[in-house]
Amino acid sequence: MIDEHAGTNPADPRASEAATMLPVYPQLPFVPERGAACDILTSDGRRILDLYGGHAVAALGYGHPALIDAIKQQAETLLFQSNAVALEIRARAAEKLLGVAPEGLERVFFVNSGAEANENALRMACVATGRHKILAVVHGFHGRTAAAGAVTWGAEKWYGFPEKPFAVDFIPRNDCTAAEQMIDESVAGVIVEPVQGVAGAFDLSEEFLRTIRDKTAAEGALLIADEVQSGIGRCGRFFAIQAHGLEPDILTSAKALGGGVPCGAVLATGAIASHFGNGDLGTTFGGGPLAAAAIVAVIEAIESEQLLDNVLAREAEIRARCCIGPVTAIQGMGLLLGLVCDRPAVEVRNALLDHDILTGTSSDPKVLRILAPLVLESHHVEQLAATLRSLGSQA
Ligand SMILES: Cc1ncc(COP(=O)(O)O)c(C=O)c1O
């Protein structure tokens, strides 16, 4: 569906996109021209506070000097080389990423997106176990490619492939008994988002995640943590599963990983990595030097600017100040938060946007999503709280 606000002026990118691109994205009614820290500056002179971050990508906001410098320097030095050669910057990115990952993850395979990361992770689970059944969790989202889409809840509505590549079943959320029963010796792996992002920042219980961890270990199945949305500091730890002290066998990352430079990664234990040799996995762009430089810069900025602490501080403020106006409850973790609303979340999203605050909806019609940059400041939370208050409550 094309945005009804799209201009008819051929210079307006909304009009030219409508004429040239597949019409698969409903679009928001503004045209960004520049980004500055947590703000988007639009073609018609608006300054919009971005609490959505381009689908959770803009971890450092816009124009972060260290990230921009790293990208510029790398582009000038060596824009691209493939995995046919070793690169110092790729080795640094791998070391950095493994250095902040949960214990036990010892090897990285770099890719380009979240779906590609999950596609490879699922394949690795099938190869490493020799099994062909994957369990996922009700309401989970893992991407739109063949394997990632197959483990996404509700994908029947849009899954365009004639059949799924392996057997799939879904565990009800937070149902430890079902998890115990469903994970058996036929299961290759269980893929789970510790905080279900698209579903509205629904944080799965520690008991549920621990049950999955323990039962997969007992049955020789693998735990795949999909941290494409929840990872890279968004939940106040480098990865959300670290908040529960759990160690997955495979972890996937993308979105914020490059702070805006497209990239993804699959991290695996040494035992899983030992099943793979020359030519078993591959990608042209994954692990390219530009992406690697961005990964190093993002992780270093999170560390040097204590952004994990900042995320936890802003989360506490949002929880204390923003359960107000249309918001009746807050779920999620860190800056992956779901504001449960007393009316359709899309109405609240539109009303906030009218007041120059960008938020996101979710697959839960009542839940508004906050995916703010990790550099968010207290005054931004105040702005959100005041605007929510002005919208009033319908309760
Ligand atoms: C948890 C999760 N996994 C995977 C994906 C797919 O990532 P991408 O759009 O980069 O393919 C997403 C995208 O929203 C996601 O939220």
The ligand as an SDF file (V2000), in Angstrom:
LIG
                    3D

 16 16  0  0  0  0  0  0  0  0999 V2000
   14.2710  -11.0790   15.4280 C   0  0  0  0  0  0  0  0  0  0  0  0
   14.4740  -10.8760   13.9680 C   0  0  0  0  0  0  0  0  0  0  0  0
   15.0940  -11.8160   13.2450 N   0  0  0  0  0  0  0  0  0  0  0  0
   15.3150  -11.6620   11.9230 C   0  0  0  0  0  0  0  0  0  0  0  0
   14.8890  -10.5430   11.2570 C   0  0  0  0  0  0  0  0  0  0  0  0
   15.1400  -10.3960    9.7780 C   0  0  0  0  0  0  0  0  0  0  0  0
   16.1800   -9.4790    9.5970 O   0  0  0  0  0  0  0  0  0  0  0  0
   16.4220   -8.8030    8.1640 P   0  0  0  0  0  0  0  0  0  0  0  0
   15.2720   -7.9140    7.8910 O   0  0  0  0  0  0  0  0  0  0  0  0
   17.7410   -8.0860    8.3230 O   0  0  0  0  0  0  0  0  0  0  0  0
   16.5200   -9.9150    7.1780 O   0  0  0  0  0  0  0  0  0  0  0  0
   14.2350   -9.5350   11.9670 C   0  0  0  0  0  0  0  0  0  0  0  0
   13.7440   -8.3250   11.2790 C   0  0  0  0  0  0  0  0  0  0  0  0
   12.9370   -7.5850   11.7730 O   0  0  0  0  0  0  0  0  0  0  0  0
   14.0170   -9.7010   13.3480 C   0  0  0  0  0  0  0  0  0  0  0  0
   13.3920   -8.7740   14.0790 O   0  0  0  0  0  0  0  0  0  0  0  0
  1  2  1  0
  2  3  1  0
  2 15  2  0
  3  4  2  0
  4  5  1  0
  5  6  1  0
  5 12  2  0
  6  7  1  0
  7  8  1  0
  8  9  2  0
  8 10  1  0
  8 11  1  0
 12 13  1  0
 12 15  1  0
 13 14  2  0
 15 16  1  0
M  END
$$$$
